[in-house]
Amino acid sequence: MASKPIVFVSRGAPPEPLKDLATVCEIRQWKEQHVISREEMMKNARGVHALFVHPPDRVDAELFDAAGPQLKVVGTMSVGLDHVDVTECRKRGIAVGYTPGVLTIAVAELAVGFLLATARRMSEAFRAVHNGVWGTRWDNALWMTGAEVAGSTVGIVGLGRIGMAVAKRLKAFEPARILYCGHSVKPCAKEVGAEFVPFKELLSSSDFVIATCSVSADNQHLFNKEAFSAMKSSAIFINVTRGALVDQDALLQALTSGQIAAAGLDVTTPEPLPPNHPLLQLSNCSVLPHLGSGSHRTRTNMCRITVNNILAGLRGEPLPSPIP
């Protein structure tokens, strides 16, 4: 090993935690404005002892081969692991750390804010103001009116840490019911009076459907044509977890046909979504650039955890936050 182990950081990161890393490591960092390409990722990984990555950086056998046998640890600044070949990491004895728990509050706050913004058609309203439409539609008292959470039924798909945090915050808006579905009944659901129901019942009963579940091989395109067909025509769909949960062609059809009323997506496939994508042309679909964890405090804490994972891995010690 060189006098200092080499770490490649695949994106800009909060500077304070990186200072700690720089005291014991040589840092190579991608500083271009655009997302690093696969070719550049492979090139920059050569000879490094640790990788500091972010979704959607693909971490797999090909990348490990390019890096070389000296690679000891991967730290991903994320909770999602769908970009990491965990099996290959274990096969090669490469430690992997991630950042669970720390982003729960930030994602929950965004989910609630995004639900309210989508329900009250704020994106459309902003455009109406800037396009000079405001003031020309007083002939219709229902112009730009939306839905309320109060008295509604909210369905949460996946009552894990984030789902529960969303439910607690939405409870203050006085919905009539909070439903949830998942692999099992959650004792914590009693705190918010949430009812466990099958997935299809949640879809057919809910005025708002919020996806907060993790992504696995079993639930790719969980929200497909059949799922959207089961929803109310007035339903609003919010996704703050991963784009892979949604069949976007089916969602486009559901939104254009009036099968559901509106959608708010903080995550898409791919990311970024091309500017000419059909979903971006719809007035009833709002898309954010994956801002769930995007608060200064949360991103800094995520970076700090990733740095600590990498430092522990380089020392051959147990990671503070290893993958399960």
Secondary structure, DSSP 4 states (H G I P E B T S, - for coil): --SS-EEEE-S---HHHHHHHHTTSEEEE---SSPPPHHHHHHHHTT-SEEEE-TT--BSHHHHHHH-TT--EEEESSS--TTB-HHHHHHHT-EEE---STTHHHHHHHHHHHHHHHHTTHHHHHHHHHTT-TTS-TT-TTTT----STT-EEEEE--SHHHHHHHHHHHTT--SEEEEESSS--GGGGGGT-EE--HHHHHHH-SEEEE-PPP-TTSTT-B-HHHHHHS-TT-EEEE-S-GGGB-HHHHHHHHHHTSSSEEEES--SSSSPPTT-GGGG-TTEEE-SS-TT-SHHHHHHHHHHHHHHHHHHHHTPPPSSB--
